[in-house]
Amino acid sequence: MILGIDGYLGWPLALRMASKGYEVIGIDNMATRKSVEEVGSISALPIKSMDERVKIANKEFKGKITFVKGDITDYKLICDTIKEHTPETIVHFAEQRSAPYSMIDVNHATYTMRNNINGTINLIYAIRGADLDTHVVKMGTMGEFGTPKFDIPEAPFVDVEIKGKRDKITTPKWGGSWYHWTKVHDTNNLLFANKLWGITMTDIMQGPVYGTRTSEIKSEDLFTRFDFDAVWGTVVNRYCVEAILGEPLTPYGKGGQIRGFLSLQDSMDALTLLIENKPKTGEYRSVNQFMELLSVNEIAEIVKTEAAKLGIDAKIKNVENPRVEEEQHHYNPERTVLPSLGFKLKVQMKDAIGEIIKDLLPNKNRLENYKDVLLPKTRWR
Ligand SMILES: NC(=O)c1ccc[n+]([C@@H]2O[C@H](COP(=O)([O-])OP(=O)(O)OC[C@H]3O[C@@H](n4cnc5c(N)ncnc54)[C@H](O)[C@@H]3O)[C@@H](O)[C@H]2O)c1
């Protein structure tokens, strides 16, 4: 079962699982489509309605995808769907996933809190109510940790000594937006549910994902959404659209902000591995899911170089940082779970940018009308 099946990650995962012969049940309330429209933007790659793309995918792959339109903050809906389909695994993507959107004003902050935290609580109560041994794969973010001066552990707890006494505490976290704090609160709630009821969990701390293609997305009919505006676009995808529109690539502030990036293909491969290698029943597994540590300045250089190979002369222009964040910092997260399961990196960013730009170019004329959504309008301070 995939919660958030209409999303950037949900749709490719549905295709991946269907292509492997699994039965896939997906829930989505179409919130991202509406919220992207709300800020005056669109998906850079045109995407079909859920009904249309499910029909195409079910013709192409041997598995079967069933779509349920609904909101997971509706407890009855999620209970009924889980009871009806008794899923072996539930992958939970169905959250408001934009940090800038959560920072627009109090209404966007409280919506993000309600949507994300209540949805996750509903999910764990629904599993408990159905009395199933379901593996919950919850998508959190590396952003839960912030950018601490210590090396980021890949564990839910760390040992500490406070005033001479030793104990274990939850791994220290410091979200950088209301959105990131909802993910921290989710992690705490999931840890508590695991302690109370022994629900088997994989809590993934994932870095920003980029790209348009996976092994299953070969035709445009199966494209997943691709956001590029200042509210919904993550940095790599945003730079690629800036490049094709002849606009400067715009790192925020000094541009020394480092994050752990990964391609859509590698994200799907990692998720498949985690789904097919579940933890022991009752275990809580924390996973740091990223591939390459790069600063936003380094990424701008990569996009500039790869765009030049396609005849595009992209300029780089650092702009005022709307966020409140460190612009030069230590960043060294631990990553052992995925390598221990045999994960092999397939895509390096420098090899993926050309393909993304080629997929975007046929949409250049359509996107010319959306240049005004490239630069941030919300200041976080
Ligand atoms: N894309 C990334 O780079 C990235 C990185 C780290 C973590 N994540 C996390 O992974 C998850 C998926 O990300 P994505 O990029 O696919 O986002 P997305 O917004 O494209 O997909 C999320 C989907 O969930 C749906 N949804 C939201 N609230 C819902 C609700 N209450 N009920 C039913 N459906 C609901 C949305 O309509 C959307 O289709 C999110 O939780 C996000 O925070 C994403």
The ligand as an ORCA input file, in Angstrom:
! r2SCAN-3c Opt
* xyz 0 1
  N      11.073     14.523     -2.997
  C      12.091     14.630     -2.153
  O      13.170     15.110     -2.518
  C      11.944     14.125     -0.736
  C      13.089     14.047      0.069
  C      12.963     13.601      1.380
  C      11.730     13.232      1.871
  N      10.627     13.335      1.065
  C       9.330     12.903      1.625
  O       8.840     11.855      0.835
  C       7.409     11.916      0.757
  C       6.995     11.958     -0.696
  O       7.587     13.080     -1.315
  P       7.202     13.533     -2.770
  O       8.330     14.350     -3.285
  O       6.713     12.385     -3.548
  O       6.007     14.536     -2.435
  P       4.643     14.772     -3.223
  O       4.024     15.978     -2.624
  O       4.905     14.789     -4.695
  O       3.810     13.472     -2.851
  C       3.050     13.350     -1.665
  C       1.674     12.864     -2.060
  O       0.889     12.704     -0.880
  C      -0.402     13.243     -1.114
  N      -0.961     13.644      0.189
  C      -0.542     14.638      1.018
  N      -1.315     14.670      2.124
  C      -2.238     13.675      1.990
  C      -3.298     13.218      2.800
  N      -3.604     13.793      3.949
  N      -4.030     12.162      2.349
  C      -3.757     11.568      1.159
  N      -2.761     11.963      0.360
  C      -2.005     13.015      0.765
  C      -0.192     14.402     -2.073
  O      -1.341     14.723     -2.812
  C       0.946     13.865     -2.953
  O       0.461     13.235     -4.103
  C       6.998     13.147      1.543
  O       6.606     12.762      2.833
  C       8.260     13.977      1.601
  O       8.292     14.791      2.748
  C      10.706     13.749     -0.230
*
